[in-house]
C-alpha cells in the first residue's frame, strides 16, 4: 500500500481481532484507491481546462522556477518554456502587483498575479496572461480618431470665426465682404461634408447588416453617376472616357452605397488630375466577379503612402487635400462599403503618372 499498490488484499482466515484488522486494511485499501482515483480525475480535468484556456497560465514555486504552464502562455510569450526554468527574465514584473501590463514583442499583455499559499506560507505564484493587443490598438485608433475629428473641425471653425470677427468689428468694403462670405460659405460646406461622411461611417459601423441588396446592372449604375459628375470634369477640360463591357449578369448590391463608392472614386480622380487630363472608367466581367476600374493620369500616390491610403483621415498631401475640399474619409468609406459587399478594392499608383483603382464585386 505504501508503494501505491492497492490491488493486493489480505486473506481473512479467522474472525478474531487479527481477522477484523485484516478486514479494516482491505476496506482502507479500497477507499484509498477510490479517493486517489477521484483526485486524479479532478487533476486531469483541471489540467485539461488550463491547457485549453485561451488565457496563458504559468505557475512557479517560491524560488520562481516554473512548475506548470499551458500552450497559450508559450504562444503569448513567444518563448519555449520548460519545467524548472526561472520565470525571471521572461516576466519582468513585481510580485507585489496583483495586475500588471507588459509588452512582449509586438503584443501587449495584462498579467494577473496570485500567490500560492499553504499554512499561511507562500509556496509559489500563478501568473494568468491575457492578450489585449487588439484592444490596445482599438484604444489607440479611437484616440487618434477623436484627435483627427477635433483637428478637422477646429481648422474651418477657426477660419470662420476670424472672418466673422473681421466683418463684425471692422469696416469692410463690398468687394472684401463678398470674398469673406465666400470663404465662410466654403468652410461651412467643408464641415458639412465632414459631418456627413462621419455619419455615413458611423451608420455603416452600427448597421452593416441592414444594406438593401438587390440585383442591379452595374453598367447602368456607373452611367448614372458619370452623367452627374461629367460637368465637374468639363470644368477642368478633362477627357472622361467610359468603356463598359457588356455585362453577362446583374450584380447583387446596395445601389445607394455602391453609387457612393463610384462617386468617391471618380470625384477623387477629377480632383487630383490636372486640367486637360484624362480619366477612364471601365468594367470587366468574368465568371465570378464584376470589376469596375477608375484610371487617371493625375498626380499619383507615393509608394510609401499606399499601405495607409484607406485609413480614416489619412492624406498624402494634407494642404492640397484640404484646399480641394477633401475630408480624408472618402477612401475609408469606399473600402468599408466594398467589404460589406464581400468584395475587394486595390490601388496601383505612380507619382506623376497616375492612379488605377480596381473594385471587384462577387455576383452574389
C-alpha positions as CSV (number, residue, x, y, z in Angstrom):
1,X,0.0,0.0,0.0
2,X,2.9,2.4,0.8
3,X,4.2,1.8,-2.7
4,X,0.8,2.6,-4.2
5,X,-0.4,-0.9,-4.9
6,X,-4.0,-1.1,-3.6
7,X,-4.9,-4.3,-5.6
8,X,-3.4,-6.7,-3.1
9,X,-6.0,-7.9,-0.5
10,X,-5.4,-9.7,2.8
11,X,-6.9,-13.2,3.0
12,X,-9.1,-13.4,6.1
13,X,-8.7,-16.8,7.9
14,X,-10.3,-16.0,11.2
15,X,-13.0,-13.8,12.8
16,X,-10.9,-12.7,15.8
17,X,-9.1,-9.3,16.3
18,X,-6.5,-10.1,13.7
19,X,-9.2,-11.0,11.2
20,X,-11.1,-7.8,11.9
21,X,-7.9,-5.8,11.5
22,X,-7.3,-7.5,8.1
23,X,-10.9,-6.5,7.0
24,X,-10.1,-2.9,8.0
25,X,-6.9,-3.0,5.9
26,X,-8.9,-4.2,2.9
27,X,-11.6,-1.6,3.4
28,X,-8.8,1.1,3.8
29,X,-7.1,-0.1,0.7
30,X,-10.4,0.1,-1.3
31,X,-11.3,3.6,-0.1
32,X,-7.8,4.9,-0.7
33,X,-7.9,3.6,-4.2
34,X,-11.3,5.2,-4.9
35,X,-10.2,8.5,-3.3
36,X,-6.9,8.7,-5.3
37,X,-8.8,7.9,-8.5
38,X,-11.2,10.7,-7.7
39,X,-8.3,13.1,-7.0
40,X,-6.6,12.0,-10.3
41,X,-9.8,12.6,-12.2
42,X,-10.2,16.1,-10.8
43,X,-6.5,16.8,-11.5
44,X,-6.9,15.7,-15.1
45,X,-10.0,17.9,-15.5
46,X,-8.1,21.0,-14.2
47,X,-5.1,20.3,-16.4
48,X,-7.4,19.9,-19.4
49,X,-9.1,23.2,-18.6
50,X,-5.8,25.0,-18.1
51,X,-4.3,23.5,-21.2
52,X,-7.1,24.6,-23.5
53,X,-7.7,28.0,-22.0
54,X,-7.2,31.0,-24.3
55,X,-5.5,32.8,-21.5
56,X,-2.0,31.9,-20.7
57,X,-1.2,30.3,-17.3
58,X,2.2,29.9,-15.7
59,X,2.8,28.6,-12.1
60,X,6.1,28.8,-10.3
61,X,7.5,27.6,-6.9
62,X,8.6,30.0,-4.2
63,X,12.0,30.4,-5.9
64,X,10.4,31.4,-9.2
65,X,11.0,28.2,-11.1
66,X,8.3,27.1,-13.5
67,X,6.3,24.1,-12.3
68,X,3.4,24.4,-14.7
69,X,2.4,26.3,-17.9
70,X,0.0,25.9,-20.8
71,X,0.4,26.2,-24.6
72,X,-1.4,29.6,-24.7
73,X,1.3,31.1,-22.3
74,X,4.1,29.8,-24.6
75,X,2.4,31.4,-27.7
76,X,1.9,34.8,-25.9
77,X,5.4,35.0,-24.5
78,X,7.0,33.7,-27.8
79,X,9.4,31.7,-25.7
80,X,10.0,28.0,-25.4
81,X,9.0,27.3,-21.8
82,X,10.4,24.3,-19.8
83,X,9.7,23.0,-16.3
84,X,12.3,24.2,-13.9
85,X,13.1,27.3,-16.0
86,X,13.3,30.5,-13.9
87,X,10.5,32.9,-14.6
88,X,12.8,35.9,-14.0
89,X,13.7,37.5,-17.3
90,X,10.6,36.1,-19.0
91,X,8.1,38.1,-16.9
92,X,9.8,41.3,-15.7
93,X,7.1,42.1,-13.2
94,X,7.0,42.9,-9.5
95,X,5.3,40.1,-7.5
96,X,3.7,42.8,-5.2
97,X,1.5,43.9,-8.1
98,X,-1.8,42.0,-8.4
99,X,-2.3,43.2,-12.0
100,X,0.4,44.4,-14.4
101,X,0.8,45.3,-18.1
102,X,3.8,44.3,-20.2
103,X,4.9,44.4,-23.8
104,X,6.1,41.2,-25.3
105,X,7.4,41.8,-28.8
106,X,4.5,43.3,-30.8
107,X,2.0,42.1,-28.2
108,X,0.5,43.8,-25.1
109,X,-0.3,41.5,-22.2
110,X,-2.1,42.0,-18.9
111,X,-0.8,39.7,-16.2
112,X,-2.8,38.8,-13.1
113,X,-0.6,37.5,-10.3
114,X,-1.8,35.4,-7.3
115,X,0.3,33.7,-4.6
116,X,0.0,30.0,-3.9
117,X,-0.3,29.6,-0.1
118,X,-0.2,26.7,2.2
119,X,-0.5,27.2,6.0
120,X,-0.1,30.9,5.5
121,X,3.3,30.3,3.8
122,X,3.8,31.3,0.1
123,X,4.8,28.3,-1.9
124,X,4.7,29.9,-5.3
125,X,2.9,32.2,-7.7
126,X,0.3,31.8,-10.5
127,X,0.5,34.2,-13.5
128,X,-2.6,34.5,-15.7
129,X,-1.8,36.2,-19.1
130,X,-4.4,37.9,-21.2
131,X,-3.6,39.3,-24.7
132,X,-5.0,42.8,-25.1
133,X,-3.1,43.7,-28.2
134,X,-6.3,44.3,-30.3
135,X,-8.0,46.2,-27.5
136,X,-4.8,48.3,-27.2
137,X,-4.8,49.0,-30.9
138,X,-8.5,49.9,-30.9
139,X,-8.0,52.3,-28.0
140,X,-5.1,54.0,-29.9
141,X,-7.2,54.2,-33.0
142,X,-10.1,55.7,-31.1
143,X,-7.9,58.3,-29.5
144,X,-6.3,59.1,-32.9
145,X,-9.8,59.3,-34.5
146,X,-11.1,61.7,-31.9
147,X,-8.0,63.9,-32.2
148,X,-8.4,63.9,-36.0
149,X,-12.0,64.8,-35.9
150,X,-11.3,67.6,-33.4
151,X,-8.5,68.9,-35.7
152,X,-10.6,68.7,-38.8
153,X,-13.4,70.7,-37.3
154,X,-11.2,73.2,-35.4
155,X,-9.5,74.3,-38.6
156,X,-12.6,75.5,-40.5
157,X,-14.2,76.8,-37.3
158,X,-11.1,79.0,-36.6
159,X,-11.2,80.3,-40.2
160,X,-14.9,81.1,-40.0
161,X,-14.5,82.8,-36.6
162,X,-11.7,85.0,-37.7
163,X,-13.6,86.2,-40.8
164,X,-16.8,86.7,-38.9
165,X,-14.9,88.8,-36.3
166,X,-13.4,90.9,-39.1
167,X,-16.9,91.5,-40.5
168,X,-18.3,92.4,-37.1
169,X,-15.7,94.7,-35.8
170,X,-14.1,96.2,-38.9
171,X,-15.3,98.4,-41.8
172,X,-15.1,96.1,-44.8
173,X,-16.0,97.3,-48.4
174,X,-18.3,95.4,-50.6
175,X,-15.5,93.6,-52.5
176,X,-13.9,92.2,-49.4
177,X,-17.3,91.5,-47.8
178,X,-18.2,89.2,-50.8
179,X,-14.8,87.5,-50.7
180,X,-15.0,86.8,-46.9
181,X,-18.6,85.5,-47.2
182,X,-17.4,83.1,-50.0
183,X,-14.7,81.8,-47.7
184,X,-17.1,81.3,-44.8
185,X,-19.5,79.5,-47.2
186,X,-16.7,77.3,-48.5
187,X,-15.6,76.3,-44.9
188,X,-19.1,75.7,-43.9
189,X,-19.6,73.3,-46.8
190,X,-16.4,71.6,-45.9
191,X,-17.7,71.0,-42.3
192,X,-21.0,69.8,-43.7
193,X,-19.2,67.2,-45.9
194,X,-17.1,66.1,-43.0
195,X,-20.1,65.6,-40.7
196,X,-22.0,63.8,-43.5
197,X,-19.1,61.4,-44.1
198,X,-18.7,60.8,-40.4
199,X,-22.4,60.0,-40.0
200,X,-22.2,57.6,-43.0
201,X,-19.2,55.8,-41.5
202,X,-20.9,55.6,-38.1
203,X,-24.1,54.2,-39.7
204,X,-22.1,51.5,-41.6
205,X,-20.3,50.6,-38.4
206,X,-23.5,50.1,-36.5
207,X,-25.9,48.9,-39.2
208,X,-23.7,46.9,-41.6
209,X,-26.3,44.2,-41.8
210,X,-29.1,46.5,-42.9
211,X,-27.9,47.0,-46.5
212,X,-30.7,46.9,-49.1
213,X,-29.3,44.4,-51.6
214,X,-30.9,44.0,-55.0
215,X,-29.9,42.7,-58.4
216,X,-28.7,45.7,-60.5
217,X,-27.0,46.2,-63.8
218,X,-23.6,47.7,-62.7
219,X,-23.1,49.4,-66.1
220,X,-26.3,51.4,-65.6
221,X,-25.4,52.4,-62.1
222,X,-22.0,53.7,-63.3
223,X,-23.5,55.6,-66.3
224,X,-26.0,57.4,-63.9
225,X,-23.1,58.5,-61.7
226,X,-20.9,59.6,-64.6
227,X,-23.7,61.7,-66.1
228,X,-23.9,63.6,-62.8
229,X,-20.1,64.1,-62.4
230,X,-19.2,64.8,-66.1
231,X,-19.8,68.6,-65.5
232,X,-17.0,68.6,-62.9
233,X,-14.6,67.1,-65.4
234,X,-15.8,69.5,-68.1
235,X,-14.9,72.4,-65.8
236,X,-11.3,71.3,-65.8
237,X,-11.4,70.4,-69.5
238,X,-10.7,66.8,-68.7
239,X,-11.4,63.9,-71.0
240,X,-13.8,61.5,-69.3
241,X,-13.8,58.1,-71.1
242,X,-16.3,55.4,-70.3
243,X,-15.5,51.9,-71.6
244,X,-18.0,49.4,-70.2
245,X,-18.0,45.7,-71.2
246,X,-21.4,44.1,-71.8
247,X,-22.5,42.6,-68.5
248,X,-23.4,38.9,-68.5
249,X,-25.5,39.1,-65.4
250,X,-26.6,41.5,-62.7
251,X,-24.7,42.2,-59.5
252,X,-26.3,41.8,-56.0
253,X,-25.6,45.3,-54.5
254,X,-26.9,48.1,-52.3
255,X,-27.4,50.6,-55.1
256,X,-27.1,53.7,-53.0
257,X,-24.0,52.6,-51.2
258,X,-22.4,51.4,-54.5
259,X,-23.2,54.8,-56.1
260,X,-21.3,56.4,-53.1
261,X,-18.3,54.2,-54.0
262,X,-18.3,55.3,-57.6
263,X,-18.9,58.9,-56.8
264,X,-15.9,58.9,-54.3
265,X,-13.5,57.3,-56.7
266,X,-14.4,59.3,-59.8
267,X,-14.5,62.6,-57.8
268,X,-11.0,61.8,-56.4
269,X,-9.8,61.2,-60.0
270,X,-11.2,64.5,-61.1
271,X,-9.8,66.4,-58.1
272,X,-6.3,65.0,-58.3
273,X,-5.9,65.1,-62.1
274,X,-4.7,68.4,-63.6
275,X,-6.6,70.4,-66.2
276,X,-6.7,68.7,-69.7
277,X,-6.0,65.4,-68.0
278,X,-7.7,62.0,-68.8
279,X,-10.0,59.9,-66.6
280,X,-11.1,56.4,-67.7
281,X,-14.0,54.4,-66.2
282,X,-14.2,50.8,-67.2
283,X,-15.9,47.5,-66.3
284,X,-14.7,43.9,-66.7
285,X,-16.7,40.7,-66.1
286,X,-15.7,37.1,-65.6
287,X,-17.5,34.0,-64.2
288,X,-17.1,35.0,-60.6
289,X,-16.6,38.8,-60.3
290,X,-17.8,42.1,-61.7
291,X,-14.9,44.6,-61.7
292,X,-15.0,48.4,-62.3
293,X,-11.9,50.4,-62.8
294,X,-11.2,54.1,-62.4
295,X,-7.9,55.2,-64.1
296,X,-6.4,58.6,-64.3
297,X,-3.2,60.3,-65.3
298,X,-3.1,62.6,-62.3
299,X,-0.5,63.4,-59.7
300,X,-0.3,59.8,-58.3
301,X,0.4,58.5,-54.8
302,X,3.9,57.8,-53.4
303,X,4.6,54.0,-52.8
304,X,5.2,54.6,-49.1
305,X,1.7,56.1,-48.7
306,X,-0.2,53.3,-50.5
307,X,-0.4,50.9,-47.5
308,X,-2.2,53.6,-45.4
309,X,-4.3,55.2,-48.1
310,X,-7.6,53.6,-46.8
311,X,-7.1,54.8,-43.2
312,X,-9.6,57.4,-41.9
313,X,-8.3,60.9,-42.2
314,X,-5.0,59.8,-43.9
315,X,-4.0,62.2,-46.6
316,X,-0.9,62.1,-48.9
317,X,-0.8,65.9,-49.2
318,X,-2.8,67.4,-46.3
319,X,-2.7,71.0,-47.5
320,X,-3.7,70.2,-51.1
321,X,-6.4,67.8,-50.0
322,X,-8.0,70.5,-47.7
323,X,-7.7,73.1,-50.4
324,X,-9.7,70.8,-52.7
325,X,-12.3,70.2,-50.1
326,X,-11.3,66.7,-49.2
327,X,-12.3,65.2,-45.8
328,X,-9.8,62.4,-45.7
329,X,-12.7,59.9,-45.3
330,X,-13.6,59.1,-49.0
331,X,-11.4,56.1,-49.5
332,X,-12.2,54.7,-46.0
333,X,-15.9,54.8,-47.0
334,X,-15.1,53.1,-50.3
335,X,-13.2,50.3,-48.5
336,X,-15.9,49.7,-45.9
337,X,-18.8,49.6,-48.4
338,X,-16.9,47.2,-50.7
339,X,-16.0,44.9,-47.8
340,X,-19.7,44.9,-46.8
341,X,-20.4,43.6,-50.3
342,X,-17.7,40.8,-49.7
343,X,-15.6,42.5,-52.4
344,X,-12.1,43.9,-52.5
345,X,-10.5,47.2,-53.6
346,X,-6.9,47.7,-54.8
347,X,-4.9,50.8,-55.8
348,X,-1.9,51.0,-58.1
349,X,-0.2,54.3,-58.4
350,X,2.9,56.1,-59.5
351,X,3.8,59.7,-58.7
352,X,3.4,61.9,-61.7
353,X,1.9,59.2,-63.9
354,X,-1.5,58.5,-62.3
355,X,-3.6,56.0,-60.4
356,X,-5.7,52.9,-61.1
357,X,-8.3,51.8,-58.6
358,X,-10.0,48.3,-59.1
359,X,-13.1,47.2,-57.3
360,X,-14.0,43.5,-57.5
361,X,-17.5,42.5,-56.6
362,X,-18.9,39.0,-56.4
363,X,-22.2,38.5,-58.2
364,X,-23.8,37.0,-55.1
